[in-house]
Amino acid sequence: MKLKKDDALWKGILEDVFDDFLLFIFEAKAEIIDFTKGFEFLNK
């Protein structure tokens, strides 16, 4: 199933750049985001 393969690739890319994405979108709030705690990505 090609759709699931592409979906997994897209999710992997988002997980790899999520912290940079947050910094880009919420630049003014960067000091209140605690990146040391990490993120838990749900499969749903």
C-alpha atoms as a printed R data frame, in Angstrom:
   type eleno elety resid chain resno      x      y      z
1  ATOM     1    CA   MET     A     1  0.000  0.000  0.000
2  ATOM     2    CA   LYS     A     2  1.723  3.125 -1.197
3  ATOM     3    CA   LEU     A     3 -0.402  5.469  0.898
4  ATOM     4    CA   LYS     A     4  0.768  3.962  4.195
5  ATOM     5    CA   LYS     A     5  4.405  4.099  3.104
6  ATOM     6    CA   ASP     A     6  4.094  7.773  2.187
7  ATOM     7    CA   ASP     A     7  2.234  8.471  5.418
8  ATOM     8    CA   ALA     A     8  5.004  6.903  7.499
9  ATOM     9    CA   LEU     A     9  7.623  8.919  5.629
10 ATOM    10    CA   TRP     A    10  5.711 12.158  6.197
11 ATOM    11    CA   LYS     A    11  5.259 11.411  9.912
12 ATOM    12    CA   GLY     A    12  8.969 10.649 10.230
13 ATOM    13    CA   ILE     A    13  9.899 13.950  8.625
14 ATOM    14    CA   LEU     A    14  7.576 15.864 10.954
15 ATOM    15    CA   GLU     A    15  9.038 14.141 14.003
16 ATOM    16    CA   ASP     A    16 12.580 14.998 12.904
17 ATOM    17    CA   VAL     A    17 11.916 18.722 12.454
18 ATOM    18    CA   PHE     A    18  9.144 19.311 15.003
19 ATOM    19    CA   ASP     A    19 11.198 21.447 17.384
20 ATOM    20    CA   ASP     A    20 12.468 23.614 14.517
21 ATOM    21    CA   PHE     A    21  8.894 23.909 13.253
22 ATOM    22    CA   LEU     A    22  7.694 25.150 16.651
23 ATOM    23    CA   LEU     A    23 10.500 27.698 16.789
24 ATOM    24    CA   PHE     A    24  9.605 28.917 13.312
25 ATOM    25    CA   ILE     A    25  5.876 29.241 13.997
26 ATOM    26    CA   PHE     A    26  6.119 30.538 17.579
27 ATOM    27    CA   GLU     A    27  9.362 32.531 17.411
28 ATOM    28    CA   ALA     A    28  8.197 35.068 19.976
29 ATOM    29    CA   LYS     A    29  7.292 32.297 22.451
30 ATOM    30    CA   ALA     A    30 10.537 30.316 22.099
31 ATOM    31    CA   GLU     A    31 11.658 31.091 25.644
32 ATOM    32    CA   ILE     A    32  8.605 29.404 27.207
33 ATOM    33    CA   ILE     A    33  8.875 26.128 25.253
34 ATOM    34    CA   ASP     A    34 10.842 23.514 27.204
35 ATOM    35    CA   PHE     A    35 12.562 21.399 24.565
36 ATOM    36    CA   THR     A    36 14.499 19.395 27.174
37 ATOM    37    CA   LYS     A    37 11.367 17.396 28.025
38 ATOM    38    CA   GLY     A    38 11.054 16.085 24.487
39 ATOM    39    CA   PHE     A    39  7.860 15.228 22.663
40 ATOM    40    CA   GLU     A    40  5.692 12.135 22.560
41 ATOM    41    CA   PHE     A    41  4.251 11.512 19.121
42 ATOM    42    CA   LEU     A    42  1.038  9.523 19.082
43 ATOM    43    CA   ASN     A    43  0.245  7.007 16.364
44 ATOM    44    CA   LYS     A    44 -3.357  8.095 15.977
